[in-house]
Amino acid sequence: MARKFFGTDGIRGETNKGNMTADMAMRVAQAAGEYFLRGDHRHRVVIGKDTRLSGYMMEAAMVAGFTSVGMDVIQTGPIPTPGVALLAREMRADLGVMISASHNAYLDNGIKLFGPDGFKLSDDAEMAIEAALDREPALVQAAQIGRTRKIEDLRGRYIHAVKQTVSSETRFDGLKVVIDCANGAGYMVAPSAIWELGAEVISIGVTPNGTNINDGVGSTSLGLLKKTVVEEGADIGIALDGDADRLIVIDEKGQEVDGDQIMALIATRMAEKQVLRGGGVVATVMSNLGLERYLHSKKLTLERTKVGDRYVLSRMKTGGFNIGGEQSGHMIMLDHSTTGDGTVAALRVLASLVNSGKRASEMLHVFEPVPQLLKNVRYEGGRPLEKDSVQAAIAEAEKALDGTGRLVIRPSGTEPVIRVMAEGDDAAQVEAIVDQVCDAVKAAG
């Protein structure tokens, strides 16, 4: 059955339109609440959010929805997505909710759901909640309506947990770190965690006003971070996104280091310490072919999934892996977190930097990427990928790349966009192939 509301990472859209209204948020809360009302204990949900102006509205609507079906609500205030996953598990909650549209602009918002184990919901669970949206909610009697409570020290609990992911002997004394928190959910906790471990911290993107999240800052807008790292003579730059579940790094020269390089570094270190499980790394179809070749040279494997950290995580769990992620910066380290955590990944990178005694530019550029190009094509409606002309262009492109590269074409799970990616040893050929497919999609749309 096709999904109507849930995409690759929860429900997301422009606020006050379509699926992202206060009414819809309340209905989702009621449906999710009913789904997790199991057993005769007092039921509880943890709700966190990022710094979007619409977060107040969406949070209030979801509080109303959950309490109306008999769930108690704990509100955290702004906190990273992995913080919600952690607290849902540690507070014995039945459900965790993060209100965020991740790296999107403030106009959008979204809803991510976590089960009592701290993991994102399965496809089956999301489909069951979708089905419940078409039914009238089972409202409880007045005496059973849930209560709400805001606990002020929850961010402190998250900082403490994050710091425990590096050894107790590890200190960052002498490191000068610039961190860009995207004016988002990590603006208080991430700089604090790094500073408490001894680094000199220069923070940018830490003055949220409700409308400036991801606006010229963060992991998708690296210009200011690159400039600040070079001007301040910093050792390294750390970029988070709006909900702080992804990480991009900038070396001391101002050069970008993406998630593929970070995964390669962490996996190599873990393999050297004989703590890497599963024999390799799980990543998506978007990860660079250079990463795959590098891991193979180390006698490690790269297993690919479709795009979405939920699918990476699923394969990690079934295959016994403990490291996985996405080129975009989602890093999942199952020894420490049940979902992507940009701050945890940052601490691991900083620890490696301290222990190696190398400059970031030496340590972080682990492999030579294969030329790769990604372009997005926006479409108005219909199914352009099913058109004969587009299928013919794709077939021609795959034939041209056979044995020398890869072609990945997929619709976005959060917006009306077709993503066209190709990679191979010949950069000019890669560009020509991407343009050829994009032109076919545009013509069909």
Summary of the structure (lengths in Angstrom):
residues: 445
radius of gyration: 21.9
end to end distance: 24.8
largest distance: 68.5
contacts: 1675
relative contact order: 0.11
helix: 38%
strand: 22%
